[in-house]
Amino acid sequence: MDRFLWTRGNGIDTLALGRLRAHFPKPAAPMGEAWFMGAERRMFSDLLGNLDEIAVRELQECFAEIASGTRSFGPMEEWKTWYHYLLAALLPRSHEACFSYLLESLMTGFMAIYPNGVSREPYEGFREDVLLTLGRCMMDGMCWNGTDIAIGNILRQSNDNPNRVWLWWDASGDFSASMFFCLKYLPESLVEPWLRSVFDIPSPHWRAQVVVWLVGAHGILNDTMRWPSEFSLEARPYIGWEWSHCLEARLTVVDDSGAPPVAALVPEAARTATLDVVRSYFSEDRFLEWVTCIATVPYLEAELAEIPSTFATLYVR
């Protein structure tokens, strides 16, 4: 793969999705839970039926078992087999949500199974197919309404709460997981052009999330923090996502792929490239343009409050 960009409307690649589905058929035996105390283990037998009839919350529970189980007990062929099938089958439903987006669970499961990178592909071209599908979900046509996001389909879902706030001061889980996913698995040569494509999207909501995520991710990017398990729920901005606390260094040493353990979620080359691109992209004039754009949506400006100033201190030269 010599090109990977985020372009609005250019989401899941249908040919890559077809290859994933061809290589990962439905397993014959049901998937079991990770945590059980007695003689009888819960089995997710419903997964053997029609996945379209299973609610997103139940599907999220399955991915939670895969991620938490792999972290605590090490990799199991059963969970790997089921994860790959569910990934291929459920990618078109990635933007469905119950408190969090299904996309977040898909991302966490992949990172738990491939903590040291995709060194042993289930089939030739697998990593590229995953990047062209899971890695591009945020660009699906349903996520965009012209130049702006389709509100409620990606990023913050609603302000249906007593205080009528959207929580734009935190990174939405689908965005944060997708950013880390691409930084972790993209070939080094593709990181810079991909990041520039992320920054070139003019949506005020999107730009607000980029600013928030870069402030929250500063610890990862400057190597003072290495794994999502270190994210604090009290952080402002918070950049965790569904079950991201399962992603920790332990996964790298129990991984049975034969790959050497990595030191951090994001490779050093990707971290360095990100900092270089951010600092070269955000001149004072460019940053002012972004702040002005964000301010066209009053609730964005109000909820971000001091975060753009923090961004300027960290990145604008």
N, C-alpha and C positions, 0 to 999 in steps of 0.2 A: 504494500500500500504506500503510495507516494503522495497522497493528499488526504487530509481529514479536516473538515471545517464544520462549524455550526452555522447553518444557513436556514433561516425561517422557512418552514414548509418542507424541508428536505430531511425528513426524519428516518424512521426505520427503513432500511433497504430491504425490499421484498425478496430479492434473490438470496441475500444473506440469510434472511429469516427462513426461507425455504430449505436452505442447506442445513441449518440448525435442526429444523423439524425432521428432515430426512435422516439425520444421524442420531437423533435422540427420541426413539419411540417410547410409548408408555411402558413402564416396567410391569412385570407380571405380578409381583408381590407388593402389597401395600407398604407404605412408609410408616415407621414407628416413631414414637416420641423419644426425646433425649432423656427426659427426667422421669424416672419411675422408681417407686420405693418398694412395691410389692412384687408378687409373682406374675401379675398380669400387666402387660405393657399396652398402652393405648396405641391403636393402629389407625392411621388416617385412611380408612377404607374408601371414603367418599372420593378420594383422588383417582380411584380406578374408574369412576364414572365420568359424566360430562362435566368438565371444569366450568363451563359457562353457567352451570346451575349452582356453583359454590360461591357464597358471598365473599367479598374481598377480605373481610375481617378473618374469616376462617383460613383463607389462603395466607394471610400475613402470619397467622399462628404457625403454619407449617414452616415458613421460612425462618421464623424465630427459633424453632426446634433445630433446624439445620445449622444456623449460625451459632447459637449458644451451645449446642451439643458438640460441634466441631471444636469450639474454643475449650470446652471443659474436658472432653473425652478423647479428642483427637479425631482425625478424619475417618469416616466409615464409608465403605463402598455404597451402602444403601442410600445414604444421604447424598452422595455425589451423583448417583444415578438418577435419583428423583429430582435433584436440583436442576440438572441439565434438561430433563424432560419438561419440568415446570417453566424454566426459563424460556425455552423455545415456544411452549404452548401459550404462555401468558403475556408475552411482550406486548401484544396489541391492547391489553388491559392495563398497561403500566400506569396510566393516569387516573385509574379508579382509586378512590380513597375512602378510608374509614379512620378518621383522625390523622392518619399519614397516608401518603401515596404508596401504592403497591410498588412503584418504581424503587422506592427506598429499600424495601425488603429484598427485591431482586439484586440490587447493588450490594447490600450487606452480605447476602449469601455468596455472591461471586467472590468478594474480597476474602471471605472466611475460607473458601475452598482453594483460592489461588493467592495466598498471602505473599508468596515469593515471586509473583509474576507467573505468566503462562509459559512455563519452560517445557512442559510435556503436553502437547496438544492432543485432545481426543481424536482429532482428525486434522489433516494439513489444511491450514487456513482458518482454523477455529478462532484464534485471537482476532484476526481481522474481521470475521463475521460478527463476533460479539461487539467489537467497536462500532461496526456499521449498523448495529441494531440497538443493543442496550446503551451504547455510548452516544446514540443520536436521538434517543426518545424525546429529549427536551425540544427538539426541532419539529416534531410531528405537526402536521397541519392543524389539528384540532387545538393546538396550544397557542395559536396566533390569530389575531384579528387585525389584518393589515400590518402596520409597523409596531403595534403594541401587543402585549400578551392577551390571550383570551382569559379574562379574569375568572378565576375559579377552576380552570382546567390545569394550570400549573402555578407554581409559587403559592402564595397565601390563598387559602380556599375561600374564606369569608370573614366578615366582621360581626358574625351572629353571636354576640356575647354581651353580657350586661354593660360593659364599658365601651362597646362599639369600636373596638380597635382591631386592626389587622395583624398586629405583631410584626410589622415590617422591620423593626429593629433587630430581629433575628433572621438568620438565613433559613429559607424554606428547605426542608429536608431533601426534596427532589433535586433542587439546584445544588446544594452542598455535596450530596452524594455523587452527582454527575460530574461536578468539577474534580473532585478527588479521584473518581474512577478514571477519567481521561488522563489526569496527571500521572496516575500510577501505571497505566497500561499502554499509553501511546508510545510509539518509538520516539526516541529523543529528538530526532530531526523534525518531527511533526508538531512538537509542543508549541513552539513559537507561532507558526501560522495559525494553529487552532486558537490560541489565546487571543490573537489579534482579531479573529473572526468573532469571538465572544464579545470583545470590546466594541466591535463595529455595529452591534445591534442597537438601534436608537431608542428603543422603548424606555420611557421613564421608570416603569416598574422594574424592568430588567436591569437598568443601570443602578437603581437603588440596591438591588440584590448583589450586584457585582461589588459595589462599594462595601456593603455590609460583610459579604463573605471575605473579601480581602483583608478587612480589619480583623475579623475573627480568626482567619487562617494565618495571621502573621507569625504566630508561635510555631506553626508547622513549617512555614516557608523559611524562617530563619533558624530552624533546627533547635529551638528551645523546647519543643514539644514534638513527639514522634508518632503517636498513635491516637486515634479517636477515643480510646478508653481514657485518655487524659483530659478530655474536654470537660469543663465544669458546667454544670447546669445553671450556675449563677453568673456565668460569663455574659458580658454584653459587648458584642453580639455573641449569641450561642450559635454554633454551626454544626451541631450534631444532627443525626437523623435516626430513623427507626432502627433500633438495636445496634447502632454504631459503637456503643460501649463494649460490644463483644470483640471489636477489632483491636487486638493488642499484640505485643511482641511474642507472647506464648505461641500464637498460631504459626509463626515462622519456624519454630523448632520442632513442632509436632507434624508439620507438613511432610507428607510422604512422597512428594514429587521428585525428590532427588536434587532439587535446586538449593543452592546455599542460602541460609537465612539472610534476609535483608535487614538493614538497620532501622528502617522507618517505613511508614505507609507510602510516602512519596519519595521516589528516587532522588538522590542529590542533584543529578543533572536537570531533572524537571523542576526542582525547587529553585535552582540557580537561574534557569531560563525564565521562570515566572517572575522572579524579582527583577531581572534585567528588562523584561518586556514591560512590566508595570511602570518601572521608573523611567523608561524611555518614552512610553506612551503618554503618561500623564504630566505634561507640561502644566504650568499655571493656567494658561489659556484653555487647554483641554479640560482641566479639572473644573474651571469656572463654567465652561459649556455644560458639563455634566450636572453640576449643582443647579444651574438655571433650568435645565431640562427636568430634573427631579422636582423642582419647585413648582412646575406647572400642575402637579397633582398635590393639592394642599395636605392631604393626609399622609402622603409619603414624606414630605418635608417635615411635618410635625412629628411623626413617629421616629424618623431617623435622628432628629434632634442634634446631639453633639457628634454623631458618628462620622459625618463628612469631615469635620474638623480634625478628628483623630486620624482619618485616612490621609489628610493633607500632611499632617505631622510625620506619618510613617513613610509615605511614598512620594509626595510631590516635591520636586527639587526646583 
